[in-house]
Amino acid sequence: MRRIVKTFHRVDFKENEDFVKSNTILLMHRLKITSIILLVLYAYYLYVDTVLFKDLKDASYRYTLIAVHLAGFLLSIFYLCFYRMIKNKESFLTSKGLAFITNTYVLFYVLMGVIASLNSQRLTGNVDAYAIIIISVAAILPIRPTPTFFIFLFSHIAFLLGLSIVSEDKYIVITKQINTTVAAMIAFFIVVTLYSNRRKDFMNEVKIKKNEESFRKLFDVNPYPLILTTIHDGKIVLMNQRAKDFYQQVFEQKEQVDGTLIYNDLEERLTIVKNLIKYGSIKNHIIEQKAAFNSARWLSVNYELIDYANEKHILVGITDITNFKEVENELRKHASVDMLTGIINRRSGMEILQNACLNAQNQYMEFILCFIDINNLKEVNDRHGHSEGDNLIKTVCGEITKHIEKEDVFFRYGGDEFIIVFFNKQMSDVHKIWDTIMNAFEEMKRLQNKPYNISVSYGCYYYKTGTNVSVEEAVELADIEMYKEKSKSKQNKYSI
């Protein structure tokens, strides 16, 4: 326990030491700027003292003013030379010698203000300069409270004593002593407040930097690809090594990579930013990205809104789920594909047909539903075996698939029955397609020397928006048309 306490003390001491150093650098810089300004003012004041006030009857007032301004002028030159000499000496910035010199320098300036103010009181009865000087010192110079207290205490005692000497009216003295004492107290309160706020801000910055360092360490060692982007323009701020490896090919192909690589498009990024601002995080957002050789990979992305470097950023965690997606697609394929023929099964086909009918209710749509039956499949099974019957089914489906377009839907309805949904075609177009298919069946029988004919019977139903029939009714009507064709075929040209 003692070791822990000692450790905290060492850390706190180090932070205090760093703050003192930072505050000293700021003080030195402020004193430099103040000295440059005072050099210009004192040059002007010397002109006023020696030229404009040369006919002033009170010579002692004039000589005192000249002495104060000349001393301030020389003191400013001395400080600027001193600053130039020690500004790059790091070890001197935290030394007690520097603190003593700067505090003494400030004390001299305040005392010169005391002398100038008392001198003004003797001539004009005005001591405002003293109040202005101590409040200016408190507001401009970042001096530590303890030395400031003694500087103000010493200079204020001197001022009060001097005021009682140069003023004859007792009550005027008391009034001015009270007013200037209040001003000195306010000035010291300003010093304490500003110093405390500076120290608090410094410690907060130290904590922020430590948190950022800890965050970056965790960020770098995380086993998953992580990316940190700005929220306003999506620019990448940080990428851990796993993310660089993950997007290696992207970096090789592009000169500059921005945050768009974790979004499908700008609209999606803006939507995600909007939801992040509202909810703070987004989990398991699935996106598809192009990979090498026109392949695709699937990512599960988590977005988190965090504070980094005093600004809002988006932390993006990436998981490659391409393998899972492939398995999912394979399972979906098995669930929707007829295993014998490789075409869509009844459940998936009927869902597509149902959706087409529903869409026809909201927008104009027309399609031709074609019901198909393979002729004499039972005889093929009986004479040549079920294996040959399966080959007949696969042969018919393969040939039909070659002659229909990708937009058309071909699925197995059951057994030797199939359905094709022809989109954007007239009935004459469908009959031409079937003529081509039937000719292909004849050519196939001749080339393969099959002991049976390859043929099908089909019937069509024209469905369009406004047709008041259900999906089942449309299938039944197409089935009826198919049986009409089968019964009319007296010569049975395509049967065994």
N, C-alpha and C positions, 0 to 999 in steps of 0.2 A: 504493500500500500504506500509506503514511504517513497519507494522508487517511482511509483506512478505520479505522486504529488510532486516529486522533484522534477520529473520529466515535464509535467505541465508548467512548472515554474520556469524551467529552461526555455520552453516554447514561448511562454508569455514574455519572458525577458527578451528573447530574440525578436519577437514582434514589436515590443516597446523600443528596442534598439533600432530596428528598421524604421519605425515611425519617427523617432528622434532625428535620425539621419535624413529622412524625407522632409521633415519639418524644417530642419536646419538648412537644407538646400533651398527650400522655398523662401525661408527668411533671408538668406544671402541674396537670392535673386531679387526679392522685393526691396531690400536695402540698396541694391545696385540701381534699380529703376528710380527709387526715391532720391538717391544721391545725384543721379543725372538730372532729374527734374529740379532739385534744389540748387544745383550748379547754375542752371539757367536763371532761376529766380534770384539767387544771391548776386549774380552778375548785374541783374536789373536793379536789385535793392542797393548795391554799392553805388550805382549811377544815381539813384534817387537820393541816397545819403550824402553823397559828395557834391552833387550838382544842384538838384532840386531843393535840398534842405540847407544849402550853404548859407543862406541868410537867416536861418532859424536862430532866434535870440537865445534859446536854452541850449547852450553848447554842450553841456554834459549829456543831455538827451541824445543829441546828434552823435557825439563820440561813442556813447554806449551802444547805440544802434549800429554804428560802423563796426565796432569791435565784435558785436554778436554776429553780424552778417559775414564779416571777414573770417571769423572763427568757423562758422558753418561752411563757408566756401572751401577753406583749407581742409576741414574735416571730411567733406565730401570727396575731395581729390585724394586724400589719404585712403579713404575706404575703397575707392575704385582701384587704386594701385594694389591695395591689400587683396581685394577680391580677385584681381587678375593673377596674383601670385599664388593663391591657395585654391582656386576653383577646381583644379584637376587633382588635388591631393586628397584621395579618398580617406586615408587614415586620419587626416586632420579634421574631417567633417564631424566626427563624433567625439573629438577631444574636448576636455574642459577648458583648454586655452582659448579655443574658438568661441565657446559659449561666453567666456568672460569678456572677450574683446567685443563681441556683438552686443552684449548687454551693456557694457560700458559705453559703447558707441551710441546706443539708444538713450541711455541716461544723459549723455552730454547734449543730445538734441533736445530732450525734454527740459533740461536745465537752461539751455539757451532760450527755449520758449518761456520759461519762468522769468528769466532776466528781461527778455524783450517785453513780456506782458507787464511786469512791474515798472519797467521804464515807461511804457505806454500809460499806465495808471498814474504815474507822477505827472505826465503832461496832459493827458486827455481824460483821465478817470475811467479808462476802458481796459478790462482784463479779459476780453473775449478770446484773445489770441491763445491764452493758456488752455482754455476749455477746448478750443478747436484743435490744438496740437495733441492733447492727450487722447481725445476721441479719435483723431486721425491715426495716431499710433496704434490704438486698440483695434481699429477697423482694418488697417492696411498691413501692419506687420504681424506675422504669426509667431509672436513671442510666447514662451511657456508662462503659465500663470504665476508660478512661484517667483521667478526673477522679476516679472512685471509688477507683482505686488510690492516688492521692495523698491523698485524704481519709482513707482507712483507714490509710495509712502514717503520716501526720502525727498523727492522733488516737491510733493505737496506740502510737507512740513516746511520746507524752505520757502515755498510760495506764501504760505500763511504767515510765516514770520516776517517775510519781506513786505507783505501787504500791510501788516500792522505798523511797519516802520514808515512806509512811504505815504500812508493815508492818515489824514488828521481827524476826519470825522469818524467817531467810534461806531455809529450805527451803519454807516456805509461799509466800513470794514467788516462788521459782523455779517451783513447781508451778502457781501461778495464772498466771504469765507464759506458761508453756508452753500451758496449757489455753486461755487467751484468744487466744494467737497462732494456735493451731489453729482456733479459732472465727472469727478474722478471715480466715484463709485460706479457710475453707469459705464464709464470707460473700462473699468476692471471687469464688470459683469460681461461686457462685450468680449473682452479677451478670453474669459473663462468659457463662454458659450461657443465662440468660434473655435477655440482650441479643442474643446470637447467634441464638437461636431466633426472637426478634421480628423481627430483620433478615431472616432466612431466610423467615419467613412473609410479611413485607412484600414482598420481592422476588418470591416466588411469586405473590402477589396481583397485583403489577404485571405479571408475565408472563401471568397468566390474563386480566387486563384487556386486554393488548395482543393476546393470541390471540383474545379475544372481539371486539375491534375489527376485527382482520383477518378473522375469520370473518363478521362482520356486513357488511363491505365486499364480500367475495366472495358472501355470501348475497344482498345487494341487487342486485349486477350480474349475477347468474346469469340466463341467458336463459330458463330454465325455471321454472315455478311451484315455489317451495319454501316449506315450512311447518315450523316447529319447535314441538313440543308437549311438555308434561310427560309423563312415563311413567306416573305414578300415576293421574291423572284425565283425561288427554288434552286439557287446556286449551291453547289456542294461545298461544305465547310470542312468536313472530315470524312475519311473513309478508312475503315480498318483493313488490315492486310487480306482478310478473307473476302471482303468486298472487292478489293483490287484484283485478286485472283479470279473472282467470280466474273468480273466484267473485263478481264484481260483483253479479250478480242475486241471489245468495244473501244478500249483505250488505244489499241493498235490501229484501228480504222479511222478514228477521229482525232483531230488535233486538240480539241477542247471538249471535255465532257461535262455536261451540266446535269441538273437534277431531273431533267425530262426522261432519263433512262429508267426511272422507277414509276413512270406514269404512261398510260397508253396515249394520252394527248393532253393538250393544255386545258381543255374543258374538264377533263377528269381531275387534273391537279387542282383547279379552282374549286371544284365540288368537294374534294377531300380537305382542302384548307378551310373551307366554310364549315364543314362538319367537325373538324378538329377544334376550331375556335369555339364551336357550340358545345362539343362533348368532351374534348381533351384527348381522346384516343380513338383509333379505329383498328379493330382486330380482324385478322384473317381476310384481308381484301385480296381477291384472286385476280391476277392479271396474266395475260398471255404475251410473250415477247418473242420476237424473231431471234433465232440463233444462227449458228453456222450452217451453210449449205441450204438456206431457206427452210431449215427446220424450225420448230417452235419449242419453247420451254415455258412451263407454267410456274408461277411464283405465288406463294402466300405471303402477303406483306402486312406488317403491323406498323401503324403510324402512331407516334406519341408526340404531343406538344410539350416541349421542355424549355427551361430557361438556361441559356448558355451565353457567357460573356455579356450578361446584362441585356440580352435580347431573346425574343421568342424564336425557337428553332424547331424543326421537325426531325425527330429521331426515327429512322426507318430501319426496321429489322426484316430481313429477307430469308425466306426458306424456299428452296427449290423443291417443288412437288411434281416435277415432270413425270417421274416414275409412277407416282400415285395416280396421276391423271391418265397415264397410259393404261394402268391396270383398270381404272374406272371406266375408260372408254372401251376397253376390251370386254369388261363385264356388261356394259351397256349394249355393246355390239352383240354379245351372246344372248342378251335378253330381248333384242329386237330383230335378230336375224334368224331365218330358218336354216338350221344346220345342214340339211340335205342339199338345198339349192343355192344357198348363199344370198338369197334375196330377203326382203323384209318379211317378217312373220305376220300372222293375222292380227295380233293385238296392236302392233305398231302401225300397220297399214290402215286399220280401221280408225285409229286415232288421227292419222293424217287426213283420212277421208272425212271424218267428223269435223275437224278444224276447217277444212275447205268449205263444208256446208255452212258452218257458223260464220266464216268470213263473207260468204255470199249474202248473208243477211245484212251486213253493214256496208258492203261495197259491191259494185257490179262484178260478177265473176261467172265464168262458164267453163265446164269441163265435160269430158265424155267418159263415162264409167263403162268399162268393158269387162264382161264376165267370161272367163275362159274355162273350158273343160278339155282335158287330154282324151282323145278318142281311144277306146279299146285298151285302156291301161290294165283292166282286169284280165283280159285275154293274154296280154303279154306276161303278166305275173303268173298266170296258170300254166302257160306253155313253156316259158323260158326262165321262170323263177323271179323272185322278188328283187334279186340283185339287178337283173336286166330291166325290171320295171323301174327301179330307182335310176338307172342310167337313162331311161327314156325321159323321166321327169327332169333330170339335170340337163339333158340335151335340149329339150324344149325350152327350159328356162334360160339356158345360155344363149340360144339363138334369138329368142325374143328380146333379151337384154341388149343384144348387139344392134337391134333395129329401132329401139325407142330412144328418146332423148333424155338427158339428165333431169330435166324438169318433170318428166313423167314419173309416176309412182307405180311400181310393179311389186305385188306382194302375193304370198301364198295364202289363199283363203281356207284351204283344208283339203287333204288328200290329193286328188288330181284336179282341184279347182283353184283358179288363180284370178286375180283382178288387176287390171291396169287402169290408172286414172290418167287420161290424156288431157293436158292443159294447153290452152291457146291453139286448138286445132278444130277444124270442121270435120263433119262426119265423112266427107269424101277423102280427107287426108288420112283418117284412120283406116278406111278401106284399102287405100293404096299401100299403107304400111303392112296391112295384113296380107295383101297379095304378094308383097316382097317376102314376107316371112314364110308363107306357104310354099313359094318357089324354092326358098332356101331349104325347107324341110325335104322337098322332092330331091334336090341336088344332094343333100346329105345322105338320104337313103341309098341313092345310086352309088355315091363314092364309098360309103361304108358297107355297102352290100348287106343291109339289115334284112332279116327274114320277116320284117313287118313294116307296115307303113308308119310314117311319123306325121301325125296331123292333130289338129285341135278344132273344136267348135267354139265360136264366140258370139256373144250378143252384146249390143251397146245400148246405153241409155244417155240421152243428152240432158245434162243438168245445167241450169242457169239461175241467176238471181230471180227470185219470185216464184220458183218452182215449189209448190206446196207438198213436198214429200220428204220423209225422213231418210236417213242414211240406209237403214234396213230396207225400206221400201224401194229405194233406188237400186240397191243390190238385187232385190227380188225381181224388179222389172227387167234389169239387164240379164238376169238368169233366165227369165221367160223368153227373152229374145234369143238367147243362146240355144234353148231347146227347140225353138221354132226353126232355127237354122239346121240343127241336127236332124230334125224330123223331115225337113224338105230335101235333105241330101239322100235321094233315092239310090243313086248309084254308088254312094259311099266311096268317093274317089280317094279319100285320104285315110280310109280305115284298112284293117288287115284283110 
